[in-house]
Amino acid sequence: MQQLLSLLLPLVESFARARPPNVLILLADDLGVGDLEAYSASALVPTPAISALSAAGVRFTDAHAHPICSPSRYSLLSGNYVFRGRRPSSSWDLSGGSQLLPGQRTIAESFRAAGYATLLLGKAGIGGEVAALPDELRRSTEDDRVDWLLRRGRRLADGPAQWGFDESLSMVSGIQSPPYAWFNGSVASLPRGSRCWGTATHATRTGDW
């Protein structure tokens, strides 16, 4: 036994020193298992890059997800059913915070604790909150809150930067609801002179300064 341990110990130490594998997670709205060639020979659209990723990585064949976007994102981030979050059907906008409750650990925080650098790109999609929003606007309409965010505040108080991501370039709700702007970390990425359509219900060029 001692001889066996002496043989295995260098191997274990080698694995411990080895660089951990990169982990890339893609989550897409409105995508079915039959849409990807890696899962279905009858897929209508060629997806060679995704097929290459599948061939070089791990392909899961038994998965269960909520049929709509925000609950699926929350479950992926937190490992919880959607009803364990802030709202029973998930959070979508910038009122009252994201779907994550205080103390709920995210997958990003777990990876970071294991020594990974974490990055989120694209639609965040589980709600959030505007930083330093004046009290009178908390009781106002979402259009007013978004307009103030893009014109003045330009910062989120509850977003990827607070969820364990070292870096992020994200939209709060994608193209589904305002603000229609990219956030670099917590800060609206609006270069001087740029124009950003803040809400769906008015034509004010929010962010035009």
N, C-alpha and C positions, 0 to 999 in steps of 0.2 A: 504493500500500500504506500509506504513511504517513497519507494522508487517511482510509483505512478504519479504521486503528488509532485515529485521533483521534476517529472517530465511535463506535467500539465501547468505548473506555475508560470514558466516563461511564456506559455501560450496565452494564459489568462492576462498576464501583464501586458503582452503585446496588444491584445484586444482593448485593454483599458486605455492604452496610449493612442490607439488608432483614432483618427478623426471620425466623428459620428457622421452618418450619411445625411445628405441634404434632404429635406422634406418639403415637398411642394403639394399644396392642396388647392384644387380648383373646384369652385362651387358656382354652378350656372343656373340661372332661372329658366324655367320652362324647358328643361332638357330631360328626355325620357331615356330609359336604358336601351331602347331600340334605336336611338339616334346616333350611336357611336359604333364604328366598325369593330372596336375592341370587344364589344359585347354582343353585337348582332351582325351577322353576315348579310342581312337584308337592309342595313342602314342606307338611306337614300343619298346622303352627302358624304363624300370621302373625308376622312379625318386622319390623315397619315401621321401628323405630328403627335396627336393623342395616342394613336396606335403604337408609335415608337416609345412613348413614355410608358405605356402599359407593358410593352414587351421587356423594357429594361427595369421595370419596378415591380410592384405588387398589385395584383388585380383582385379586388374583393367581389364576390359573387352573391353575397347575402346582405342586403342593406335595407333599411327602413327609414323613410323620411316623411316629413309633413308635406302635403301637396302644394303649399304656397311658400313664398320666399322668406319672409321675416322669421317665422317660427323655425324653419330649417337652419337659418343662419345662427339663431340663438342656440339651438340644440348642438350644432357643430362647435360653437365657441365655448359653451359651458358644460356640455355633457348632460344637460337636463331636459326633461319634457318642457314644452312651452309654458304650461300652467304653473311651473315652479318659478317663473320670472315675475316681472313687475305687473304684467297684465295677462289675463287668461288667453288672449289670442295674439299676444306679442305686441311690441311697440313699433311705431312706424315713423313718428314725426319728432319735432324738437320741443315737445312739451312734457315736462315731468321726468325726463331722464330716459336712458336706454332701457332695454328689457332686462339687462343684468342687474341683479340686486347686490347691495353691499355684502362682501364676503364670498360671493360666488367666483371661484377661480376659473380663469379661461384657459383654453388650450395654449394660447400664446404665453401666458404666465408660466405654465408647466414646462413648455419648451425653453423659455428663458432661464428657468431654474436649473435646467439640465445643461446650460452652457450655450444655447443657441442664440443667434441674433434673429429677431422676428420682424416680419414685414407684411403689411396688408396693402393690396392694390385693388382698386375697383369700388364696388358698391358695399358700404358698410351694412346698411339695411336693418338695423335693430333699434332705430330711434337714437335720441341723444338729448343734449341740452345746450343752450346758448350760454356762454360765459358772461358774467357781469351784466346780465339783462336787467334793465331798470324795473322796479316793482310794478309800475303802472302798465308795462308791456306784458307782464306775466298774465294779466287779466284781459289782454287784448287779443286780436285775431292772429292766426298763424302768419298771414301776409305781413302784418306789422312787425312781428318778431323776426321774420326772415329778412325784411327790408332793413331793419336795424342791424342785424347780424352782418349783412354784406356791406352796408354803408359805414358802420361805425365800429361794431364790436370785433367782427372778423375772427372770432375765436370760439371754439367749442369747449364746454366744460366736461362733457361726457362723450368720449369718442375713442377711436383706436389707441390714442396715446395713453388713455386711462385703462385700457383693456389688456395691456401687456405687450403692445407692439412698439418696438424700438423706432421703427419708421413706418410711415403710411402715406399713401396718396389716394384719397378716397372721396366718394360722394356720399352724403348722408342717406339718400334714398334713391340713388341712381336717377333715371329719367321719370320716375313715377310721381314724385312730389318734390316741392322745393326744400332747400335751396339748390338750384341747378348750378353748382359751383364745386370745384375741387378743393379739398383741404389737404395741405401738407402738414401732417401731424394734426395739431389742433387748429392751425391757422389757415384761413381762407387764402388760397393761392390766386390772388387777383393783382397782377402787375399794374402799375400806374398807367392809366389811360385805357385799361381794358373795359369791356362791357360784359355784364352778366345779367341774364334774365333771372330775377329772384323768385318770382312766383308765377303760377299759372293763370292768375285771375286779373292781373293788371299789366300794363305795358310800360311801367316805369323802368328805366334802365338802371336797376340797382347795381351798385358797384361801379358806376360811371363817374369818375372824378378826375 
